[in-house]
Amino acid sequence: MPNRGHRPSAKDEELKLAAFQTAEAITSGALPLGELGALPADVAHAALTAVKGIGPWTADIYLMFCLRHSDAFALGDLALQEAARLAYGMASRPSVTELVTLAECAHGAPSPPRCSGRITRSRRAPACRIASGS
């Protein structure tokens, strides 16, 4: 329900336009949702982020959780970063580079996405050298 004291701002109009453009891309077929799962992760990611209103995080999460794409990894996801921080007893959240290294090192996976669920479920992940040398 709209707030009676709220006046639409330029940001509100931008959000409405982005939502409309996203819907239009889907209904026109410009964003082929049914085909994204068969595409390589980078190609599917590029198709998603080409649509105004769909950013990198949204594309990553859609590929990971909706399409279960094995090569998608939400490096910018704060929950994943915080889970890794807690699992590895780090003072601060790992950088993107450190997060990739942690996932590869801890689980020997060639592709870190397969490790994201393991990191978030882990209470005590094995020690691992981080790319920064610590």
N, C-alpha and C positions, 0 to 999 in steps of 0.2 A: 504494500500500500504506500503510495507516495506521501512524503512528508509535506504538509501544507505550507510550512515555512521555507521549504527548500526551493531555491531557484536554480533551474538548469544552468550548468556552466559549460564552458567550452569543452572541458574534460568529459562531461556527460555526453555531449554531442559526439565527441571522438569515439567514445565507447559504443554508442549506438551505431555509428557508422561502421566501426570495426566488426561488430556483431552482424550487421546486415551484410557486409562484404564477405564474411566467413560463410554465412548461410547461402549467399549467392554463389560462392565458389563451389560449395558442396552440391547444391541443386543443379547447377549448370554443368557439373562434371569436370570443371577446371581443377578441382581437388578430388581426385578419384579415391575416396576412402576405401572402397572395396578392393583396390589394387595395391594399397600401400604395404600391406603385410608381405607381399611377394617381392617387393623392391629391396635393394640393399639399404641398410639403415641410413647411410648418408644421403642417398637419393630421396628416400621417403621423408627424411628430416628437411631437406631442401624444399620439397613440395609443400610441406606443411608451413614452414616459415615464410614461404613466398606469399602467403595469404596475410593481409594486414590483420593484426589482432592475434595471430598465433606466433608466439615467440619461441626461443630455443627451449626453455624449461617446459612449456606446454607440449611442444613437439616430442621432447624426450620422454615425458611422462606418458603421453598417448602411445608412443611406440613401445614402451616398456610394459605398461599395465593393460592397455586395451588390445594391442596387437601381440603382446608377448614376444616382441622382436628380440632375438638373442644378442644382437649387436648394438642395442640402444643402451645408453647409460646416462643418467641425469647427473652429470658432474656438478651442476649448479644447485642441486637440491640440498637445502639446509638440513633436512631431516637425515638424509644419508650422510652428510658431512658430520653432523653431531653424533650419529650412531657410531661412525668410525672413530671419532674422538674418544667417546666413552669406551668402546671396545678395546682400543689400544692405549688407554690411559694417557692421552695427549693433553697438554695444557690448553691448546686451542684447536679449533677445527682445522683439518688438513687442507692444504691448497689443492687445486685440481690435479696438479702433477703428483702430489703426495697420495691423493686418493686413488689415482690409477695405479701407482706403484704398490700401495697397500693391497688393493684387490688382486693384482697379478701375483704378488709375492705370497700373500697368505693362502691363496688357493691354487696357485700354479695354473691359472686359467689364461689362455691366450687372449681372451676377451673379458675385460672387467665387468661387463654387464651381468654375467652369470654369477658374479660375486656380490652384487649389491644386496640381494636378499640375504645372503649369508652374513654380510657385515651387519645388517640391521637386526638380525636375529641373534647375533653372537654376544655373549656376555664377556667372554675372555678369549679374544683372538690371539693367535700365536704372535710372538714378537717378530718384527720384521725390520730390516734396514730400509730406511726411507731414502729416496733419491737424493735428498739434501745431505745425506751422510750421517745423520744422527742415529 
